[in-house]
Amino acid sequence: MPRLSDSMEEGTVAKWLVEEGAEVTRGQPLVEIDTDKATMEYEAESEGTLLQILVAEGETAAIGTPIARIGAPGDAAEPTAQTPGGLSMPRGGGPTKEPTPKGLSLRETSAAKSAGRVNASPIAKRIARERGVDLGSLEGTGPNGMITKEDVERAAASLAAPTEGRSTGPTPLTRVQQAIARHMVEAAAVPTFSVEVEIDMTACGELRGSLDPQPSYNDLVVKACALALRDHPRVNASYGEDGFRHAAEINVGIAVAAEDALLVPVIRQADRKSLAEIRAASRELAEKARSGKLTPAELDGGTFTISNLGMHGMRRFEALLNTPQAAILAVGAVESRPAVGPDGGILVRPLMSATLVCDHRILYGADAASFLARVRELLEEASAL
């Protein structure tokens, strides 16, 4: 089991991408692993034949536990030893796949369930664990009475169906959701304050119209924040008990809503990238986040975060800090609203609210106001972007 993030202690095999007996090459995607940050692909570190899968889909193993064996075609599968509790373990440690009963009648399958062995596919076991379904109560519809993914999903749906006078059980959290929950509790413990400005995005709209391919408003905000962080390095720092830690790079994270999770992939050295490079990087990272293809390097190292709910029509909101970062910018929708012109007359302008939430241990009101004013200046002029 590889270490795919700094905070990872164990991982869950989500899906094997190669079957036992298949040839693999170095660098070939081998398995998808659920970590505390995301579902990530792990590539084969050597070439040969996948002789044996030691950790089945849906099973969890600690860092360093063998999860598979790759070798020459003639190599024998590693023998296992029976532990006192009856779990089959390889000599290297870590759970193996339960052998699937072959040729069992339904009566024999039921007897196997009573004896503690459940004839279910690995994916069925994983879904059952996530949704709180008791496999021992199900009759499988697969070969030889095997419980399939569809059997578990039907059972989960019936459990979730509203019944008069009876509440449903809790939905188990994924590893990513557990990590997010812990992170949110940490963020809520930080003393924060917020400052807000309204930004006229007229110049940004004109700049977008002159470029091909066209960047999004969020791409422009990323660039403006990155340039403003150069002028205000304290906003690009973090708080520690031994003092402030100033980051060597300006790495802007963009909050992305993935399936049942919130991920923050990072655009590295955003202040040195052109708008076209930021546009390409943000789209690639967002797509990877939604498809579960992000790598640890793409999630680590952020120094400042932008959270944008403008695409959902939200005018303004406050975001929780992405600790240990000093600040996070919450961006609302660009909307046509009344504004006061230079001569005092009322005009219609595309306006956007931007709310900066700050760690009060490292940033004070004047720091935040000065930074946010610089962001507004860059966006309203737009030529420097």
Buried (B, 14 or more C-beta within 10 A) or exposed (E): BBBBBEEBEBBBBBBBBBEBEEEBEEEBEBBBBBBBBBBBBBBBEEEBBBBBBBBBBBBBBEEEBBBBBBBEEEEEBBEBEEEEEEEBBBEEEBBBBBEBBEEBEEEBBBEBBEEEBBBBBBBBBBBBBBBBBEBEEBEBEBEBBBBBBEBBBBBBEEBEEEEEEEEEEEEEEBBBBEBBEEBBEEBEEBEBEBBBBBBBBBBBBEBBEEEEEEBBBBBBBBBBBBBBBEEBEBBBBBBEEEEBBEBEBBBBBBBBBBEEBBBBBBBBEBBEBEBEBBBBBBBBBBEBBBEBBBBBEBBBEBBBBBBBBBEEEBBBBEBBBBBBBBBBBBBBBBBEBEBEEEEEEEEEBBBBBBBBBBBBBBBEEEBBEBBBEBBBEBBBEBEEB
